[in-house]
Amino acid sequence: MLDASEHLHLAIHASQNGDHHAALNYLNMALEQEPNHAGARYFRAAEHAELGLLERAHTGMTEALELEPGMDIARFQLGLLSLQLSKTDDARHAFDVLQNTTQETSLREFSGAYLALLDENTQQAIVKLTQGLSDCPNVALKADMNRVLASLSDTLPDMNGGIIAEPAVFLGAYRDTFETP
């Protein structure tokens, strides 16, 4: 019989091959065996986000972080999900905690960029994104943040000082980079 970590690895493989049904089945089996497996909770939440089940994903990310508060990428994704769900206070909290606790420079800068966007400071967000991109080892996250930077760079103030385009929020495939023991 497979253990929870083995089911998680099978789920990651299934998801990378686009088989979300199998991935969710493996994750549910892992959580039946080990209900407090933070990695399985996190990855199931990422699968839910991928499938557009954003409320369920938000709940799952929150649960994963309650089990393992140091999962920085989960906290970042929780912030993004919160933005997508118009839960700006939750987003601000997630990015603020991450900015003040993570040892990963790129996530700290990206969190600062989203905090700047929440404060309507597009220029500061561009600076933070640029700084984060210079030291981002995660290829998928880097690609998503490059798209955010491009959307902000294309955003120009109109004659009245308002913004004529909204920046995009991406959840991205970097959810697949969770490392398991």
Buried (B, 14 or more C-beta within 10 A) or exposed (E): EEEBBBBBBBBBBBBEEEBBEBBBBBBBBBBEBBEEBBBBBBBBBBBBBBBEBBEBBBBBBBBBBEBBEEBBBBBBBBBBBBBBBEBEEBBBBBBBBBBEBBEBBBBBBBBBBBBBBBEEBBEBBBBBBBBBBEEBEBEBBBBBBBBBBEBBEEBEEEEEEEEEEEBEBBBBBBBBBBEEE
